[in-house]
Amino acid sequence: MSRKKVLVLGSNFGGLTAALAVRHELHGDVDVRVLSPSDHFLFNPSLIWLPFGKRRPDQITFPVAPTFESHGIDFVHRAATSIDPVARTVTDDSGQVHDYDYLVVATGYRNRMDVVPGLTPDNDAYTITTLEDAIRAGEGWKRFLADPGDIVVGATQSAGCFGAAYEFLFNVAHQVKKAGLKNRVKITYVTSEPFLGHFGIGGLPGMGPMPDGEHLLAMFLRKSGITAIENVAMAGIDKGGLTLADGRTIPFGYAMIVPPFAAQDVNRTAPGLTDDKGYVTVRDTWQSQAYDDIYAVGIAAAVAVPWQTSTPVGVPKTGFPTEQMAHTAAKNIADQIQGRSPSHAKAFGDMPAVCIMDAGNNGVMILGNKMLGPDKGIMIPGPQSHAAKLAFEKYFLWKSRHGYVTLP
């Protein structure tokens, strides 16, 4: 009997982990192919440092082909353009057709820059959520230092990556102070969160003598001299000014805004696979709702938000839960290939919330008992968190480059 074929779309956190993990689960007795428009892995959490020259692109990326090849995985550097779930095939942008027995959709995201008209570098407004965007933000930062003004950092309505916004906010405050500009530059944080420290997960409670997330972040902002505007949508950006939905305008000489993410178009090509936003609707096994042989992990997977806020906020499908999804999917694919029903389930909302938030020369370690609506958690501030983030970056890149995804 021929070996089963697993096709993985995407090669970053979700795709790389899923491909390597399924090979591990089946002790190599499976054919795995990865199809991806990117031939490099990117450690996205380090993009917060790149605009300030604290990282170069080559320090936070590595080519994925050698990693996959060393583990017996076939890598095709092409973008998927259509999925046929009946024929069990995926077509790429060269017209080549790839067949599969099991498919993992780990296609990631695109920025929805149009959610705020004028959110472009032409208006001195940048984002850092892709490598190319972070490079442009760095070019803008150099121009800013030559002609300083006020700074706006924010996260738009429906954004979910609030951690990156906070990290950039505190790093930019640190850089302003280092440049001797603290008394000349006003920094404003604008967020769709209903309160500081909501993070798209409902906030973090305090524990013992430690304050909750809202009060701890408010203390950080006061210490850094940052003004916060919460629970507000952004209406538009012109050269030198951000207009809010309530009519207020905030002037700036440099802005970094985190937009919402959009699903990749290929997800929608399979009938019934996705919700109306293009995200794959999934079960707690990370199988799609529509097809037992299709899985989705990371940002490509739809996650239900258990609350409504007056200004829409998204959910942070970050690296840690993405890895959890990918490992769960790999275990269940192994179950199916070995003739069993999928036996592993891990609901997104019940995964632990784990994050190290950098703040320049300081930081906060964030631990919550679950991703959505944690009722137990702790935020540990201090320079040790900054050191831990630096160490984790090095460790994770080493682990991923060598394909050691079974390590913690």
N, C-alpha and C positions, 0 to 999 in steps of 0.2 A: 504494500500500500504506500502511495506517495506521501511525502511529508506535507503537513498543513502549511499554508502560507498566511503570514500575518503582514499586513501592509500598514505602515504608520505614516500619517501625514503631518509633518512638522519635525523639527530637530532641536528644539530648545528644551526648556525644563520638562514639559509633558512628553514630547516626542522622544527625546533622548532617553528619559527614564523608562518609558513604556517599552521601547524597543529592546533595551538591554535587560530589563526585568523579565520580559517574557522569554528571552533566550535562557536566562538563569533559571526560571521556574521549570522549564522543560529540559534543562541540562543540555541545551544545544540541539535537541531533536525537533527542530522547527525551522522553517525558512522565514527569515524576517527581512523585509525591505523597508527602507525609510525614503520617502519622497518629500523633498523640501525645497522651497525657493531660496533658502539661505544655506550656504555651506559652512557657516561659522556658528558656534554656540556663543550666546551673549549673556553675561551675568548682569542682568538688568539692574539689580540693586545698586551697582556701582556707578550707574549713570548720574547719580546726584553729584559725584565728585568731578566728573569729566569737564564740565564748563569752567571749573576753577583751575584746571591744569594739574589736578591731583591724581589723575589717571589718564593714560593714553588708551586708544582703542585696542591696541595689541595686548594690553595688560589685563583686559577684561573679556577677551574673546579667545577662541581657539578653533581651528578647523576640525569639523566633525568627521570627515571621511576616514582619517587614520584611526580614530576611536572606534567607529563602527566596524571597519575592516579587521581590526585586531580582535574583535569579538564575533567574527563570522557573520556580520550583518551587511547586506547590500545597500549602498547609498546611491540615490539618484538625485542629482542637483537640478530639479525641475519643480515648477509649481503645478499643483493639481488644479484642473479646471472644471472637472465634472465627476460626479459619483453616480454610478448605476447600481443601486442596491439589489436589483433583480438579477442582473448578469454577474454581479459581484466583481465589478471592474471600476477602475479609476483612470481617467484620461488626463495626461499632463499637457503642458503648453507647447510641446513639440508634436503632439498628436499620438504619442506612444500610449498604449493601453496596458495597464497593470492589473492583473487579476489577484484576487485574495479569497481566503476562507474567512478571515477575520480582519476587520478594519478598525484602526484607532485614529480618531480625528483629534489632532492636537495642533490645529492651524493657527492658534494665537489670535491676534487682534490687529485692527487698524485704528488710527486716531480719528475721532470725529471732530475735526477742527472747525467744521461749519456750525457747530452748536453755538459758537460765539462769533458773529461776523467781525472780521478784522483781526482775528487771532493769527497773525502772521509776523515773521521777522521784519517785514517792511514797516510794521508799526512798533518795532522794538519789543514785540511780544513773542515769547518762545515757549516751547515745551521741552521736556527731557525724556519722554517715554519711549523713544527709539534712539539708536546710536546716531543716526543722521541728525535728528532733532537736537540731541545733546551737543553734537559738534557745532551746530549753528548757534546754540545758546552760548557756547564758549566764545565764539567769534563776537557775538553781541556783548558778552561780558567785558572783553578787551576794549571794545569801543566805549562801554559805559565807564570804565575806570579812567579813560582819557577825558570824559565829559560827564561827571556824575550827576545824578538826579535822584528822585525818590524811587522806591522799589515796591512793586506789587507781586506777591506770590499768592497763588490761589488754586482752587479746584472748582470746576464748573458744576452746574446742575447735571445730575446723572453720572458724574464721575465716581469712580470707585477706588482709585489708587491714592487714597489720602495720605498714606504713609510716605510716599515719595514727595508729596507737597510739603508735609511737615519737615522732612529731612532736608529738603532744599532750603526751606525757610530758615532753619537754624544754621545751616551751613553758610547761607548768604549773609546772615547776621554776623557770623564769625569772620567771614572774609571782609565785610565792610569795616569791622573793628580793626582787623589786621592792616587794612589799607589806610587807617587813620581817618575814616570818613563817618564814624558813628554820629558825630554831632551835626553833620551836614546832610545825612540821608535818613529820610523817614521810611520805615518799612511797614507795609500793611499786608495782613493776611486776610484773604477773602475766601469764604468757604460755603458750600451748600449744606454742610452738616448742620443739624439742628442745634448742636452745641459742640464746643471744642472737645476733641478726643472721642467723637462718635466713631470715626474711622470707617464708617459703612458697616460696622458690626454691632452697633447699638451701644457702644461705650464700654468702658472697663470699670468694674467696681473697685473700691479700695479694699485693703486687707490689713487689719491691725492698725499700726500707726501710719501706714502708707495711704496718701490721699487717693481718691479715684482719678481716672484719666482726665476728666474735665478740669479739676482743680490743679492737678499737677502740670498740665499743659498751660493753663492760665498763668501759673507761677513762672514757667519757663518764658512765656511771652513777655511778662512784666519785667523779668530780669534782663531780657534782651532789648527792651524798649520797643516792642512790636505791638502795633494796634491790630485788633482782630474785628472782623465783620462776619457774623455767622448767619446761617439760615437765609441766604440770599442767592438769587440767580444773576447771571451776567447777561446783559443785553447786547453789548457790543464794545469794540475797541477801535479807537482812532489813534493817530500818531500822538503819543504822550498822554492818553487818558483811557481809563476803563469806566464804562457806564454800566451801572447796576440796573436791575429790573425795576427798582423803586425810584429811579431817576437820578440818584446820586452819581457823581463823577469823581473818580479818584485819579489824580495826575500821577504820572510815573515817567522815569527815564529808562527803566528796564522792568520787564514783567516776565515771570515764568508761570504759566497756567497749565494745570493738568486737565486735559479734556476727558470726556467719556471715551470708551473703546467701542468699536463696532466689530462684529463677527466678519470673517472672511467670506467672500461671495460664494466660494465653492461649496460651503456648507448647505446652501439653499438649493443646490442642484438635484439633491435626492428628495423625491416626493415624501412629504410627511416627516422628514428628519428633524426639522428645526421649528422653533417658535417664530413669531412674527419679526423678531429682531435678528434672526439668523443663527441663534445659538441652538445647539443640539439638545433636545429635551431628553433627560436621562433618568434612570432609576438609581437607587443607592448602590447598585452593583457597578455603576458607570456604563452599563449598557444603554443604548438609546431606547427610548420608549417604543419606537416603531420597528426596530430590527434587532433581533437577538445577536446577530453577528457583527454589529457596529457599536463601537464604544466611543466616548468622547471624554477628554480630560483637559484641565486647565481652563483658560478663558473661553475656549470653544464650547464648553458645556454650560447649559442653562442652569442657573441657581435661583430658586424662588426666594424672594425677600419677604420675611415674615412681618413687615411693618410698612406703614406709609408715613412719609414726612411731607411737610408743607412745601418744601423745596426738594425735588427728587434727588436721591443719592443712590449710588450703585454699591455693589458688593466687591470687596477686594479678593479676587481669585489669584492670590500671590503664589510664590514659589513653593512654600511649605505645603499648603493644601493641594497644589498641583501634583507634587511628588506623591502624596497620599493617594490621590485619584489614580495616578498612573500605576502604582504598585497594586492597587485593588483591581484595576482592569486587567493587569498582567496575570494575576492569580486566577481570575475568573476565565480568561481565555485559556489558560492551562487546564482548568477544570473541564471546559467544554471539549478541548482537544483530546483529553483523556477519558471522555465519555461520561462526565459528571455534569450536573447542573451547577451553574455559578453559585458558590457557597460563601462568597465574601461580600460584605456590604459595609459601606462607610459613608454615612450621610454627611454632606458638606457642613451643615450647621453644627454637627456634633464633633467635628475635628477640633483639636486644640488650636487656639490662637497663639502663635509663636512668632515674635518679630524682635529684631534689634534695630532700634531707630537711632541713627547717627545724628549728632548735633554739632559737628565741627570738631571741637576738642572735648566734647561731652557726649552724652547719649542716654537712652532709656531702653532697658530690656522689658519687653511686653510679653506677659504670659497670661493666657485666659483658658478656662476649662473647656470652652467651645467657641467656634467661629462666630456664630450668630447669637446675640443676646447672652453673652457670658454672665453668669451670676457669681462666679469666683474668678479672681484674677489679681495680678499684681503688676505694678510698673516700678522698675528699679532704676532710678537715675544715677548718673555718675560717670566719671571718665573710664571706668572699667567696661562700660557698655560700648564706648567708642573703640577700645582695644579689642573687645570681643567681636565687633563687626569686622574689623580689619583681619583678625585671625580667621573668622568664618569665611570671608571672601577667599582667602588663600586656600583654605581647606576644601571648600566646595569646588573651586576651579580645578584643583588637583584631583579630587574624587571624580568629577565629571569627565575630565580629559582622559583619565585612565579607564573610565567605564565602571567604576566601583560603586554602582548605584545601590547595592545592598548595604553599604555602610550607612550609618545614621546621618 
